[in-house]
Amino acid sequence: MSKLSQLKPNSLWQLFEKICSIPHPSKHEQAISLWIQSWAKELGLSVKEDAVGNLFIKKPATQGMEDRKGVILQAHMDMVPQKNNDTEHDFLTDPIRPYIVTESDGDWVTAEGTTLGADNGVGLASALAVLASDDIAHGPLEVLVTIDEEAGMSGAFGLEAGWLDGDILINTDSEQEGEVYMGCAGGIDGSATFTLDFDDVPADSQAFNLSISGLKGGHSGVDIHTGRANANKLLIRFLLDASNDFDIRLTEFNGGSLRNAIPREANASFVVATSQVTSLKAALALYLSTIKANLSAIETDIDMLLISPEDFEQCWSKATQSNILRGLNACPNGVIRMSDDIEGIVESSLNLGVIHTRGKKLNALVLIRSLHDDGSLETQRTVQSVFELAGAKIAFSGAYPGWKPNTDSAIMKIVSKTYQDLFDKVPAVMVIHAGLECGLFKTAYPHWDMVSIGPTIKFPHSPDEKIEIATVAQYWQLLVAVLAKVPTK
């Protein structure tokens, strides 16, 4: 038995370790789905799959609790696939390798060079552990496991009425012990496309590839206020300054990998006049020392590497280069506005998550989040204006609604009171600046009373992701106690 399997509660951690062993990045959930279905059938539970791939598992009430309101435990089966640049890992075939680490603030579980998938693998494991248990009191119980939460929420979008009978939904996808969530931000994706015009590479030029790496990255919602740097923005800033001082001509730019993860790495290829190479290298060294000094409190491992690849035959035209660099530099990024209603909560934000060059096109992907529709619309209009002024075409898609807080929620009050009884402290009732699926569920099930709880997970969507072991036990204790206190119908 591994050390992970020996943690308490055993059943939850054993199931999480099994989940880690099965590849399940977003858009590739078939293996984990088949395992969940087989596992549920072995327990004699009813399990169904809808047209989009969501799973529904039902378990009868324990004896004496048949008259309680039905509860749905909800988790998503996919994970964000992010790895360090020096880590060899194929998320489609390789298992996640979790391990325990002791730090100054406690014991944690993290993974070797990749995202851990505690978001939302631990929540999924907790729901399955309740299904597997013979000694947890609960009323009529259902488990909803959605697909593709991290890359488009197509599972939540595709959820249809009639599959579930319960009245209360407990979402397991929040990431801070001691906080009870009753609302979340909505979001929308933006895609800006530049058409590239090319010139022949000027004579007496030398080719280079410049990369930036070592940044922490993180979740573009819950980490957006932490000051973690965006690799795309840092590299663009240098290239824009350099294009004003030197005769450089870009040939390619690529950065980031997911629109909902703060970019950790980016790289650009360009040529520069041979006579200016020494001065360019000096400018790069100065820039690196500057950003290291300015960001040292948060970004401790920034590195920039300049190498000489094979020569290029063509480069971007001056007009193309100017439009792209100025447009990307002007694009907002990070916190746009803090909430006036909830202290310490981000109202609106934007993440310039992915930039990639493909043939004669350069595409930039942004993710806008906001607690309010008007905040989202205002940010969209700003982004649209910036990119259209720079000559790009901009389109928005994949909008999903926020989860409007219900201060009269009965299940929220039960969770809060139960938490206080268990741990002798009042939990913080919060709204999270991230996209939970709860807002979408209201379309098919408008009557649901919903709440979200979870253990403490730090830096999801990055290889720094870790989950605090002690808080998993607290989360489990709370979940079990709440199930026992669900009121009668």
Kinemage of the C-alpha trace (Angstrom):
@kinemage 1
@onewidth
@group {chain A} dominant
@subgroup {mainchain}
@vectorlist {calphas} color= white
{ca met a 1} P 0.000 0.000 0.000
{ca ser a 2} L 1.341 3.442 -0.925
{ca lys a 3} L 1.778 6.267 1.552
{ca leu a 4} L -1.076 8.133 -0.132
{ca ser a 5} L -3.468 5.253 0.494
{ca gln a 6} L -2.619 5.333 4.192
{ca leu a 7} L -3.912 8.879 4.641
{ca lys a 8} L -7.219 9.534 6.370
{ca pro a 9} L -9.948 9.084 5.271
{ca asn a 10} L -8.565 5.935 3.657
{ca ser a 11} L -11.416 5.318 1.226
{ca leu a 12} L -11.235 8.822 -0.249
{ca trp a 13} L -7.459 8.823 -0.678
{ca gln a 14} L -7.433 5.316 -2.165
{ca leu a 15} L -10.023 6.390 -4.727
{ca phe a 16} L -8.088 9.572 -5.513
{ca glu a 17} L -4.934 7.541 -6.074
{ca lys a 18} L -6.853 5.334 -8.484
{ca ile a 19} L -8.142 8.408 -10.314
{ca cys a 20} L -4.560 9.674 -10.637
{ca ser a 21} L -3.566 6.385 -12.272
{ca ile a 22} L -6.070 6.834 -15.122
{ca pro a 23} L -5.302 9.563 -17.699
{ca his a 24} L -8.197 12.041 -17.800
{ca pro a 25} L -7.295 15.419 -19.309
{ca ser a 26} L -10.144 17.543 -20.631
{ca lys a 27} L -11.623 16.211 -23.878
{ca his a 28} L -10.130 12.766 -23.152
{ca glu a 29} L -12.271 11.403 -20.310
{ca gln a 30} L -13.318 8.071 -21.838
{ca ala a 31} L -10.975 5.913 -19.750
{ca ile a 32} L -11.973 7.467 -16.431
{ca ser a 33} L -15.650 7.359 -17.414
{ca leu a 34} L -15.496 3.646 -18.233
{ca trp a 35} L -13.720 2.937 -14.954
{ca ile a 36} L -16.340 4.869 -12.921
{ca gln a 37} L -19.169 3.014 -14.651
{ca ser a 38} L -17.552 -0.382 -14.045
{ca trp a 39} L -16.784 0.520 -10.425
{ca ala a 40} L -20.389 1.618 -9.758
{ca lys a 41} L -21.854 -1.505 -11.347
{ca glu a 42} L -19.626 -3.714 -9.198
{ca leu a 43} L -21.212 -2.065 -6.160
{ca gly a 44} L -24.686 -2.806 -7.530
{ca leu a 45} L -25.472 0.869 -8.128
{ca ser a 46} L -27.539 2.298 -10.944
{ca val a 47} L -25.340 4.215 -13.392
{ca lys a 48} L -26.345 5.956 -16.616
{ca glu a 49} L -24.575 8.086 -19.227
{ca asp a 50} L -26.202 10.868 -21.230
{ca ala a 51} L -25.529 11.892 -24.814
{ca val a 52} L -22.662 14.260 -23.956
{ca gly a 53} L -20.925 11.855 -21.552
{ca asn a 54} L -22.110 12.950 -18.101
{ca leu a 55} L -22.602 10.128 -15.594
{ca phe a 56} L -25.475 9.692 -13.150
{ca ile a 57} L -25.173 7.266 -10.239
{ca lys a 58} L -27.998 6.617 -7.755
{ca lys a 59} L -27.936 5.119 -4.279
{ca pro a 60} L -31.016 4.535 -2.120
{ca ala a 61} L -31.381 6.298 1.214
{ca thr a 62} L -30.024 4.618 4.315
{ca gln a 63} L -32.634 3.038 6.567
{ca gly a 64} L -34.822 5.604 8.321
{ca met a 65} L -33.846 8.487 5.998
{ca glu a 66} L -36.094 7.743 3.071
{ca asp a 67} L -38.154 10.896 3.765
{ca arg a 68} L -35.200 13.304 3.398
{ca lys a 69} L -34.754 15.637 0.456
{ca gly a 70} L -32.694 14.137 -2.324
{ca val a 71} L -29.066 15.269 -2.544
{ca ile a 72} L -26.858 15.367 -5.638
{ca leu a 73} L -23.098 15.280 -5.070
{ca gln a 74} L -21.422 16.801 -8.120
{ca ala a 75} L -17.866 16.679 -9.463
{ca his a 76} L -16.204 16.834 -12.863
{ca met a 77} L -14.072 13.992 -14.200
{ca asp a 78} L -11.536 15.980 -16.277
{ca met a 79} L -8.331 17.713 -15.176
{ca val a 80} L -6.120 20.486 -16.534
{ca pro a 81} L -2.985 19.031 -18.221
{ca gln a 82} L -0.004 21.244 -17.398
{ca lys a 83} L 3.617 20.182 -16.917
{ca asn a 84} L 6.990 21.727 -16.333
{ca asn a 85} L 9.132 22.212 -19.418
{ca asp a 86} L 11.697 19.663 -18.214
{ca thr a 87} L 9.109 16.996 -17.330
{ca glu a 88} L 8.564 14.091 -19.699
{ca his a 89} L 4.864 13.304 -19.464
{ca asp a 90} L 2.088 12.341 -21.894
{ca phe a 91} L -1.265 13.211 -20.314
{ca leu a 92} L -3.049 10.852 -22.716
{ca thr a 93} L -1.143 7.763 -21.576
{ca asp a 94} L 0.852 8.449 -18.411
{ca pro a 95} L -0.503 8.372 -14.856
{ca ile a 96} L -0.187 11.348 -12.537
{ca arg a 97} L 2.506 10.640 -9.924
{ca pro a 98} L 1.340 12.072 -6.580
{ca tyr a 99} L 3.521 12.234 -3.506
{ca ile a 100} L 3.455 13.725 0.003
{ca val a 101} L 5.566 16.743 0.893
{ca thr a 102} L 6.038 18.419 4.265
{ca glu a 103} L 6.309 22.199 4.196
{ca ser a 104} L 6.439 24.906 6.850
{ca asp a 105} L 2.657 25.269 6.740
{ca gly a 106} L 1.772 21.566 6.872
{ca asp a 107} L 1.642 18.349 4.884
{ca trp a 108} L 0.507 18.424 1.272
{ca val a 109} L 0.023 16.123 -1.695
{ca thr a 110} L 1.463 17.307 -4.996
{ca ala a 111} L 2.623 15.670 -8.242
{ca glu a 112} L 5.949 15.076 -9.969
{ca gly a 113} L 6.302 17.892 -12.488
{ca thr a 114} L 2.636 18.068 -13.510
{ca thr a 115} L -0.728 19.263 -12.346
{ca leu a 116} L -2.065 16.981 -9.630
{ca gly a 117} L -5.698 16.916 -10.670
{ca ala a 118} L -6.933 17.430 -7.123
{ca asp a 119} L -9.122 19.903 -9.009
{ca asn a 120} L -11.549 18.089 -9.096
{ca gly a 121} L -10.215 14.573 -8.496
{ca val a 122} L -10.494 14.816 -4.708
{ca gly a 123} L -14.078 16.024 -4.991
{ca leu a 124} L -14.819 13.123 -7.337
{ca ala a 125} L -13.139 10.707 -4.935
{ca ser a 126} L -15.246 12.033 -2.042
{ca ala a 127} L -18.480 11.484 -3.963
{ca leu a 128} L -17.457 7.945 -4.865
{ca ala a 129} L -16.377 7.269 -1.276
{ca val a 130} L -19.868 8.189 -0.055
{ca leu a 131} L -21.347 5.796 -2.618
{ca ala a 132} L -19.020 3.012 -1.457
{ca ser a 133} L -19.670 3.462 2.249
{ca asp a 134} L -22.044 1.349 4.312
{ca asp a 135} L -21.965 3.552 7.407
{ca ile a 136} L -22.696 7.092 6.168
{ca ala a 137} L -26.238 8.283 6.875
{ca his a 138} L -27.934 9.974 3.933
{ca gly a 139} L -31.251 10.395 2.211
{ca pro a 140} L -31.863 9.559 -1.456
{ca leu a 141} L -28.469 10.153 -3.040
{ca glu a 142} L -27.328 10.852 -6.578
{ca val a 143} L -23.871 11.590 -7.949
{ca leu a 144} L -23.492 13.727 -11.064
{ca val a 145} L -20.094 13.498 -12.761
{ca thr a 146} L -19.695 15.954 -15.617
{ca ile a 147} L -17.207 16.025 -18.479
{ca asp a 148} L -15.050 18.808 -19.846
{ca glu a 149} L -15.467 21.335 -17.036
{ca glu a 150} L -11.998 22.760 -17.520
{ca ala a 151} L -12.086 23.265 -21.286
{ca gly a 152} L -15.573 24.500 -22.106
{ca met a 153} L -18.096 23.078 -19.629
{ca ser a 154} L -19.748 21.096 -22.404
{ca gly a 155} L -20.994 18.576 -19.847
{ca ala a 156} L -22.810 21.245 -17.854
{ca phe a 157} L -24.052 22.912 -21.045
{ca gly a 158} L -25.436 19.560 -22.213
{ca leu a 159} L -27.169 18.599 -18.964
{ca glu a 160} L -30.840 17.944 -19.625
{ca ala a 161} L -33.829 17.928 -17.304
{ca gly a 162} L -35.243 14.578 -16.226
{ca trp a 163} L -32.033 12.735 -15.360
{ca leu a 164} L -31.892 13.723 -11.689
{ca asp a 165} L -34.541 13.742 -8.965
{ca gly a 166} L -32.847 15.548 -6.082
{ca asp a 167} L -33.575 19.012 -4.720
{ca ile a 168} L -30.155 19.911 -3.276
{ca leu a 169} L -26.823 19.980 -5.109
{ca ile a 170} L -23.497 19.975 -3.302
{ca asn a 171} L -20.724 20.969 -5.689
{ca thr a 172} L -17.288 19.653 -4.591
{ca asp a 173} L -15.166 21.916 -6.789
{ca ser a 174} L -14.218 24.804 -4.504
{ca glu a 175} L -10.688 25.072 -3.198
{ca gln a 176} L -10.486 26.656 0.251
{ca glu a 177} L -11.331 24.934 3.517
{ca gly a 178} L -13.300 27.181 5.816
{ca glu a 179} L -15.147 28.859 2.964
{ca val a 180} L -18.649 28.021 1.786
{ca tyr a 181} L -19.428 29.172 -1.732
{ca met a 182} L -22.872 30.332 -2.792
{ca gly a 183} L -21.995 32.011 -6.099
{ca cys a 184} L -19.362 32.223 -8.841
{ca ala a 185} L -18.241 34.293 -11.798
{ca gly a 186} L -19.407 33.737 -15.333
{ca gly a 187} L -17.050 33.722 -18.275
{ca ile a 188} L -16.598 34.101 -22.018
{ca asp a 189} L -13.780 33.238 -24.420
{ca gly a 190} L -12.331 35.699 -26.906
{ca ser a 191} L -10.300 34.797 -29.980
{ca ala a 192} L -8.353 37.470 -31.866
{ca thr a 193} L -6.877 36.579 -35.250
{ca phe a 194} L -4.161 38.545 -37.064
{ca thr a 195} L -3.399 37.859 -40.732
{ca leu a 196} L 0.355 37.765 -41.270
{ca asp a 197} L 2.109 39.512 -44.138
{ca phe a 198} L 5.697 38.511 -44.842
{ca asp a 199} L 8.885 40.045 -46.217
{ca asp a 200} L 12.185 38.470 -47.147
{ca val a 201} L 14.638 38.431 -44.262
{ca pro a 202} L 16.922 41.498 -44.500
{ca ala a 203} L 20.521 40.905 -45.478
{ca asp a 204} L 23.169 40.749 -42.762
{ca ser a 205} L 20.721 39.399 -40.180
{ca gln a 206} L 21.134 36.727 -37.531
{ca ala a 207} L 18.297 34.406 -36.411
{ca phe a 208} L 17.348 33.841 -32.778
{ca asn a 209} L 14.750 32.130 -30.644
{ca leu a 210} L 13.940 33.806 -27.327
{ca ser a 211} L 12.032 31.967 -24.606
{ca ile a 212} L 10.806 32.891 -21.152
{ca ser a 213} L 10.136 30.177 -18.597
{ca gly a 214} L 10.133 29.358 -14.903
{ca leu a 215} L 7.003 31.343 -14.060
{ca lys a 216} L 4.525 29.898 -11.584
{ca gly a 217} L 1.367 30.143 -13.689
{ca gly a 218} L -1.839 29.072 -11.998
{ca his a 219} L -5.622 29.242 -12.237
{ca ser a 220} L -6.751 32.247 -14.257
{ca gly a 221} L -9.622 32.806 -11.831
{ca val a 222} L -8.635 32.024 -8.268
{ca asp a 223} L -4.977 33.057 -8.760
{ca ile a 224} L -5.537 36.099 -10.971
{ca his a 225} L -5.177 38.558 -8.068
{ca thr a 226} L -1.940 37.076 -6.709
{ca gly a 227} L 0.417 39.023 -8.949
{ca arg a 228} L 1.698 35.959 -10.768
{ca ala a 229} L 3.245 37.123 -14.026
{ca asn a 230} L 1.948 36.283 -17.497
{ca ala a 231} L 4.729 34.911 -19.727
{ca asn a 232} L 3.017 36.195 -22.874
{ca lys a 233} L 2.864 39.744 -21.552
{ca leu a 234} L 6.464 39.754 -20.310
{ca leu a 235} L 7.871 38.538 -23.618
{ca ile a 236} L 5.699 40.898 -25.660
{ca arg a 237} L 6.882 43.839 -23.569
{ca phe a 238} L 10.524 43.078 -24.322
{ca leu a 239} L 9.917 42.516 -28.015
{ca leu a 240} L 7.978 45.769 -28.346
{ca asp a 241} L 10.749 47.739 -26.663
{ca ala a 242} L 13.397 45.931 -28.702
{ca ser a 243} L 11.565 46.629 -31.967
{ca asn a 244} L 11.785 50.350 -31.172
{ca asp a 245} L 15.525 50.223 -30.456
{ca phe a 246} L 16.794 47.554 -32.857
{ca asp a 247} L 16.180 46.300 -36.358
{ca ile a 248} L 14.452 43.075 -35.331
{ca arg a 249} L 11.843 41.231 -37.405
{ca leu a 250} L 9.715 38.491 -35.899
{ca thr a 251} L 8.932 35.196 -37.598
{ca glu a 252} L 6.834 33.444 -34.945
{ca phe a 253} L 5.337 33.800 -31.439
{ca asn a 254} L 3.876 31.051 -29.255
{ca gly a 255} L 2.962 31.196 -25.596
{ca gly a 256} L 0.696 29.550 -23.050
{ca ser a 257} L -1.318 26.394 -23.586
{ca leu a 258} L -4.750 26.902 -21.977
{ca arg a 259} L -6.979 29.933 -21.910
{ca asn a 260} L -7.865 29.277 -18.251
{ca ala a 261} L -4.263 28.947 -17.019
{ca ile a 262} L -1.911 31.873 -16.430
{ca pro a 263} L 0.865 31.328 -19.029
{ca arg a 264} L 4.140 30.067 -17.561
{ca glu a 265} L 6.171 29.927 -20.783
{ca ala a 266} L 6.373 31.723 -24.122
{ca asn a 267} L 8.826 31.911 -27.019
{ca ala a 268} L 9.414 33.997 -30.121
{ca ser a 269} L 11.625 33.659 -33.176
{ca phe a 270} L 13.116 36.673 -34.931
{ca val a 271} L 16.051 38.008 -36.882
{ca val a 272} L 18.140 41.018 -35.932
{ca ala a 273} L 20.817 42.992 -37.758
{ca thr a 274} L 24.150 41.292 -37.146
{ca ser a 275} L 25.696 44.598 -36.110
{ca gln a 276} L 23.140 44.907 -33.281
{ca val a 277} L 23.435 41.437 -31.729
{ca thr a 278} L 25.769 42.471 -28.932
{ca ser a 279} L 23.601 45.452 -27.975
{ca leu a 280} L 20.442 43.325 -28.098
{ca lys a 281} L 21.960 40.772 -25.740
{ca ala a 282} L 22.876 43.552 -23.329
{ca ala a 283} L 19.321 44.904 -23.474
{ca leu a 284} L 17.938 41.442 -22.807
{ca ala a 285} L 20.205 40.968 -19.783
{ca leu a 286} L 19.076 44.322 -18.400
{ca tyr a 287} L 15.407 43.479 -18.976
{ca leu a 288} L 15.763 40.091 -17.272
{ca ser a 289} L 17.436 41.635 -14.235
{ca thr a 290} L 14.702 44.275 -14.087
{ca ile a 291} L 11.757 41.895 -14.123
{ca lys a 292} L 13.500 39.544 -11.706
{ca ala a 293} L 13.916 42.425 -9.277
{ca asn a 294} L 10.397 43.745 -9.758
{ca leu a 295} L 8.709 40.337 -9.451
{ca ser a 296} L 11.043 38.706 -6.929
{ca ala a 297} L 8.426 38.537 -4.166
{ca ile a 298} L 6.327 36.149 -6.285
{ca glu a 299} L 8.269 34.902 -9.312
{ca thr a 300} L 11.505 33.382 -8.027
{ca asp a 301} L 12.650 31.347 -11.037
{ca ile a 302} L 12.192 33.521 -14.125
{ca asp a 303} L 14.601 32.674 -16.915
{ca met a 304} L 15.043 33.903 -20.477
{ca leu a 305} L 17.053 31.914 -22.990
{ca leu a 306} L 18.374 33.187 -26.308
{ca ile a 307} L 19.525 30.570 -28.793
{ca ser a 308} L 20.452 30.583 -32.489
{ca pro a 309} L 18.287 28.281 -34.638
{ca glu a 310} L 18.579 27.723 -38.359
{ca asp a 311} L 18.202 30.818 -40.499
{ca phe a 312} L 14.748 31.951 -41.625
{ca glu a 313} L 13.839 32.922 -45.169
{ca gln a 314} L 10.888 35.159 -44.338
{ca cys a 315} L 9.819 37.422 -41.502
{ca trp a 316} L 6.724 39.415 -40.614
{ca ser a 317} L 6.287 42.695 -42.424
{ca lys a 318} L 6.944 45.810 -40.354
{ca ala a 319} L 3.255 46.737 -40.350
{ca thr a 320} L 2.222 43.235 -39.253
{ca gln a 321} L 4.809 43.192 -36.491
{ca ser a 322} L 3.836 46.637 -35.225
{ca asn a 323} L 0.125 45.817 -35.139
{ca ile a 324} L 0.621 42.509 -33.341
{ca leu a 325} L 3.066 43.703 -30.705
{ca arg a 326} L 1.134 46.873 -29.931
{ca gly a 327} L -2.200 45.087 -29.900
{ca leu a 328} L -1.012 42.325 -27.585
{ca asn a 329} L 0.804 44.784 -25.355
{ca ala a 330} L -2.337 46.938 -25.036
{ca cys a 331} L -4.618 43.968 -24.330
{ca pro a 332} L -5.752 44.129 -20.679
{ca asn a 333} L -4.600 41.315 -18.437
{ca gly a 334} L -5.195 40.428 -14.804
{ca val a 335} L -7.662 42.059 -12.425
{ca ile a 336} L -9.897 44.581 -14.174
{ca arg a 337} L -12.020 45.536 -11.169
{ca met a 338} L -12.536 44.402 -7.589
{ca ser a 339} L -16.056 43.840 -6.304
{ca asp a 340} L -17.806 46.722 -4.590
{ca asp a 341} L -20.198 44.317 -2.884
{ca ile a 342} L -17.901 41.585 -1.526
{ca glu a 343} L -14.642 42.659 0.067
{ca gly a 344} L -11.523 41.028 -1.341
{ca ile a 345} L -13.283 39.388 -4.303
{ca val a 346} L -12.379 40.095 -7.925
{ca glu a 347} L -15.343 41.319 -9.938
{ca ser a 348} L -13.878 41.214 -13.444
{ca ser a 349} L -10.628 39.851 -14.878
{ca leu a 350} L -8.969 38.838 -18.112
{ca asn a 351} L -6.304 36.267 -18.921
{ca leu a 352} L -4.295 36.506 -22.159
{ca gly a 353} L -3.864 32.765 -22.018
{ca val a 354} L -2.694 31.463 -25.391
{ca ile a 355} L -0.900 32.933 -28.400
{ca his a 356} L 0.063 30.716 -31.311
{ca thr a 357} L 1.308 31.158 -34.855
{ca arg a 358} L -0.056 28.841 -37.530
{ca gly a 359} L 0.928 29.467 -41.139
{ca lys a 360} L -0.272 32.934 -42.092
{ca lys a 361} L -2.306 33.512 -38.937
{ca leu a 362} L -1.536 34.484 -35.364
{ca asn a 363} L -4.283 33.728 -32.853
{ca ala a 364} L -4.631 35.076 -29.325
{ca leu a 365} L -7.066 33.497 -26.856
{ca val a 366} L -8.381 35.378 -23.839
{ca leu a 367} L -10.737 34.345 -21.045
{ca ile a 368} L -12.891 37.025 -19.471
{ca arg a 369} L -14.494 36.396 -16.082
{ca ser a 370} L -16.974 38.591 -14.232
{ca leu a 371} L -19.499 38.380 -11.428
{ca his a 372} L -21.822 40.613 -13.462
{ca asp a 373} L -22.994 40.495 -17.064
{ca asp a 374} L -22.275 44.195 -17.445
{ca gly a 375} L -18.721 43.739 -16.168
{ca ser a 376} L -18.170 41.001 -18.721
{ca leu a 377} L -19.649 43.122 -21.505
{ca glu a 378} L -17.510 46.131 -20.584
{ca thr a 379} L -14.350 44.027 -20.683
{ca gln a 380} L -15.387 42.438 -23.984
{ca arg a 381} L -15.829 45.869 -25.532
{ca thr a 382} L -12.404 46.971 -24.319
{ca val a 383} L -10.723 43.857 -25.734
{ca gln a 384} L -12.650 44.186 -28.987
{ca ser a 385} L -11.594 47.827 -29.371
{ca val a 386} L -7.934 47.040 -28.723
{ca phe a 387} L -7.703 44.220 -31.235
{ca glu a 388} L -9.788 45.869 -33.936
{ca leu a 389} L -7.627 48.986 -33.705
{ca ala a 390} L -4.632 46.685 -34.188
{ca gly a 391} L -6.146 45.184 -37.329
{ca ala a 392} L -7.258 41.841 -35.891
{ca lys a 393} L -10.612 40.102 -36.138
{ca ile a 394} L -12.113 39.296 -32.736
{ca ala a 395} L -14.866 36.815 -31.913
{ca phe a 396} L -16.399 35.772 -28.593
{ca ser a 397} L -17.851 32.366 -27.794
{ca gly a 398} L -18.556 29.828 -25.074
{ca ala a 399} L -20.250 32.237 -22.678
{ca tyr a 400} L -21.412 30.636 -19.464
{ca pro a 401} L -23.450 32.316 -16.753
{ca gly a 402} L -22.381 33.083 -13.246
{ca trp a 403} L -24.103 31.534 -10.268
{ca lys a 404} L -26.156 34.272 -8.630
{ca pro a 405} L -25.848 34.147 -4.836
{ca asn a 406} L -28.943 33.134 -2.849
{ca thr a 407} L -28.599 34.480 0.667
{ca asp a 408} L -31.732 32.539 1.697
{ca ser a 409} L -30.277 29.169 0.630
{ca ala a 410} L -31.332 26.487 3.096
{ca ile a 411} L -28.419 24.174 2.278
{ca met a 412} L -25.934 27.034 2.655
{ca lys a 413} L -27.290 27.699 6.148
{ca ile a 414} L -27.106 23.990 7.028
{ca val a 415} L -23.495 23.759 5.830
{ca ser a 416} L -22.513 26.929 7.693
{ca lys a 417} L -24.166 25.821 10.952
{ca thr a 418} L -22.709 22.308 10.679
{ca tyr a 419} L -19.239 23.711 10.076
{ca gln a 420} L -19.521 25.933 13.127
{ca asp a 421} L -20.708 23.014 15.274
{ca leu a 422} L -17.858 20.780 14.099
{ca phe a 423} L -14.941 23.192 14.201
{ca asp a 424} L -16.098 25.925 16.600
{ca lys a 425} L -15.636 28.708 14.076
{ca val a 426} L -17.834 30.480 11.570
{ca pro a 427} L -17.023 29.723 7.927
{ca ala a 428} L -16.728 32.503 5.385
{ca val a 429} L -19.671 32.500 2.998
{ca met a 430} L -18.129 33.517 -0.307
{ca val a 431} L -18.486 34.033 -4.024
{ca ile a 432} L -15.599 32.553 -6.027
{ca his a 433} L -13.959 34.244 -9.020
{ca ala a 434} L -13.918 31.071 -11.052
{ca gly a 435} L -16.324 29.190 -13.261
{ca leu a 436} L -18.244 26.584 -11.324
{ca glu a 437} L -20.849 24.629 -13.227
{ca cys a 438} L -23.655 25.599 -10.859
{ca gly a 439} L -24.834 28.556 -12.935
{ca leu a 440} L -25.391 26.299 -15.942
{ca phe a 441} L -27.225 23.685 -13.889
{ca lys a 442} L -29.964 26.219 -13.142
{ca thr a 443} L -31.031 26.079 -16.796
{ca ala a 444} L -32.203 22.476 -16.572
{ca tyr a 445} L -32.929 22.403 -12.826
{ca pro a 446} L -34.015 25.900 -11.734
{ca his a 447} L -35.347 24.621 -8.402
{ca trp a 448} L -32.032 23.276 -7.126
{ca asp a 449} L -30.667 24.689 -3.874
{ca met a 450} L -26.892 24.669 -4.327
{ca val a 451} L -23.708 25.102 -2.339
{ca ser a 452} L -20.022 24.427 -3.035
{ca ile a 453} L -17.424 23.185 -0.538
{ca gly a 454} L -13.984 21.631 -0.742
{ca pro a 455} L -10.550 21.228 0.851
{ca thr a 456} L -7.671 23.645 0.379
{ca ile a 457} L -6.046 23.348 -3.060
{ca lys a 458} L -3.272 25.765 -3.939
{ca phe a 459} L -2.222 26.759 -7.459
{ca pro a 460} L -4.593 24.565 -9.506
{ca his a 461} L -3.999 24.555 -13.268
{ca ser a 462} L -0.222 24.626 -12.711
{ca pro a 463} L 2.480 22.068 -11.853
{ca asp a 464} L 2.638 23.734 -8.425
{ca glu a 465} L -0.833 22.386 -7.635
{ca lys a 466} L -1.026 20.892 -4.152
{ca ile a 467} L -3.735 19.883 -1.689
{ca glu a 468} L -3.469 20.264 2.074
{ca ile a 469} L -3.903 16.849 3.670
{ca ala a 470} L -5.426 18.051 6.943
{ca thr a 471} L -8.168 19.960 5.121
{ca val a 472} L -9.261 16.867 3.198
{ca ala a 473} L -10.167 15.210 6.493
{ca gln a 474} L -12.043 18.354 7.572
{ca tyr a 475} L -13.894 18.561 4.261
{ca trp a 476} L -14.858 14.886 4.537
{ca gln a 477} L -16.072 15.312 8.107
{ca leu a 478} L -18.211 18.272 7.029
{ca leu a 479} L -19.646 16.487 3.998
{ca val a 480} L -20.647 13.415 5.994
{ca ala a 481} L -22.227 15.532 8.754
{ca val a 482} L -24.181 17.651 6.265
{ca leu a 483} L -25.626 14.571 4.546
{ca ala a 484} L -26.998 13.446 7.912
{ca lys a 485} L -28.689 16.834 8.497
{ca val a 486} L -30.525 17.235 5.200
{ca pro a 487} L -34.152 18.094 6.069
{ca thr a 488} L -37.237 16.116 5.201
{ca lys a 489} L -39.114 16.715 1.978
